[in-house]
Amino acid sequence: MTAILGMGYAMHQEPQRTAILCSFDDVCEPTCIPVRLNQQVNRSLAVSRRRKGNWQYIMVLNLMKVSDVPAIGQHKGIYADIKTASGKNAEGNEFKDLIVSTELETTDSTGKPYRLDKKYNLLNRGLATFRGDYKSWSGKKLSDKDLAAFDADKLMKGKSVIVVVKHGKDGKDLVARIDTFLPVPAAMQVNG
């Protein structure tokens, strides 16, 4: 008898690994599970089998490469750049965005620090969201008067920050997104 345990997407670099990162259709967050690939059918499909008594368990895996993204959670970093962008998008709609760029101490597989951006749509509720994020990081509430005289280079650029990272999907790709900004605890500032 044969029982199919599940169909998942194994995301990995080398098909011979004994544990591969898998994401199942009903679970958004990838997880690492121990799997021994018995047969790689082609570049995008592999099979894992396990016998137990009279039963044979089979897992069919769709193989795909994983985007190199920082892990979910809190990462120490700095505000690298704060700028505005405006114009018309591909559909002809006007946009005005505030883009806050951060550089994390966490590095990618090549040793380069991750760089993440958070966009605030200034034509909609983006300004209120920015005010909330700024307050959660600095502890200071921005009034309309403060915003009119706001100098991002002086108040934010080069300053330490804890970046809360969440994962999402952009089509089929796994992407890292900034959820919010937090202040760096005093103990982390003293110890590096």
N, C-alpha and C positions, 0 to 999 in steps of 0.2 A: 504494500500500500504506500501511496505517496501523499504527503500533505504539504501544501504550499504555505509557508509561514508568513510571507508578506512580500510585497513588491516595494522596493525602495530605490532611492537614488543614491548611489555611492559616489561621493565626491572625493577624489584623491589624486595624488600625483603618480604613485607607483602601484600597479595592480597587485603586486606580490605582498603588500603589507598585511600583517596579521590583525590589525585593527584599522578600520577605515571609517571616515566620517560619513554618516548616513543621514539623509533627511527623508522622512516618510510623508506621503501625500497628506495625511491628516495632522501632521505636526510641523509647525513653522520652523522651530529651532533645530538645527542639525545636532546630532549626537554621535559620539564615537562608540562603535560597538565592535567586539572581537569577531572577526570573520576570516575564515580561511577560504580563499577563492580556489575552488577545485578546477574550474575551467573558465578561461576567458574566451567567449564566443567570438567577439570582434572588439573593435576599439571602444564600443559604447555599451557592451552587454557582457555580464559575467554571471556565473552560477556558483552557488555555494551549497554543498550537500552535507548532511549529517545523518548517519544511521543510528537508530536507537531501537533495539529489538527488531520487530518485524516492520517498523515504520522507517521511512526515509523522508527526512525533512529537507525541503528545497527552498532556497531564497534566490530569487532572480533580481539582479541589480543592474540598473541603468547607470553606467559610468559617465561621469562628467567632471571637468576641472572646477575647482572652487576658486572664487575670487579671494584674493588676499586682503582680508579686512580685520580691523582690531576686534578683540573679543567684546562681548556685551559686558557692560559694567562701567566702573569709574576709572578714568585714566587721567594722570597728571599731564598738564601741557601748558602752553602759553598762547595768548592771543597773538597771532602772526600778522593779521591784516584785517582791516575793517574798511569796506568801500561800498559805494552805491553804484547800481547799474540801472539804466532806464532805456526805454526805446519801445519798439514794437516787436512782438514775437512772430513766429511763422504764420499764425492765423490772422495777423494784422491788429491784434489787441495790444493796447499800451500796457507797459509794466514799469514799475519802479521798485527795485529790491535793495534791501540792505543786506550785504553779504559779510558774515563774520567768519574769518578763517582761523583755525587753530592748528597748532603743530603739537602732536602728542610725544611724550617721552617713549612710548611704546613704538617698537620698530617692526617693519615688515620683514619678509623672508630674505630680502637683500640687505637688510641693516639700515634702511632709510626710515626716518620717523614718518608715521602716518600723518597726513594732513587732511582735515575734515572741514567742510564749510556748512554753515547754517544760513539759509536764506529767509528773510522776513519780507513779505509782500507789503510794502508801505501804502499801497492803494486800498488794502482791505484791513484785516485785523492784525497785520504784522507788527505794527507799532506797539500795540498793547502787549503782544507776545514778547517783543524785545524788552519792553519795560519790565515785564515779569521776570525774564531771564536775567536782566541786569540787576534787578533787586535781589534775586536768589544768589547771585554771585557776590555783589558788593555790599548788600544790606541796605542800600540807599534807594529810596523811591524817587524816580525822575518825574518832576513836574513839567508842565508845558514850557515854563520859563527855562528849566534846566535843559530840556531837549533843544530849544532854540539856540542855546549857547554850547551845545554838546560838542566836545572835541574828542573823538574816538582815539586819535593817536596819543593824546595826553592821558586820557583816563583808562584806556584798555590795552593798547598795543604794547607787547612785550611783558605784560603782567601774567602771573601764574594763575592757573584755573584748573579745576577738576571738571573734566568733560564726561557727561553721562552718555554712553553710547548704547544705542539699540540697533538691532538688525531688522531689515526689511527686504522686500524684493523689488527689483526693477526689471520687469519682464521675468526672465528665468534666472537672472543674476542675483546673488546675495549681496546686499550693500549695507554699509554702516551709516547710521544717521545720528546726528547729535540730538539728544532728547532735551537736555538742559545743561546749564552751567552752575557749578557750585564753588564756594570759596575753598581755597587750599587750607587745610587745618594747620595751625601753628607748628605742630610737631613735624609735619612734612616739609614746611618751609625751612626750619632749622636744620633738619637732617638731609635736606636735598630732595 
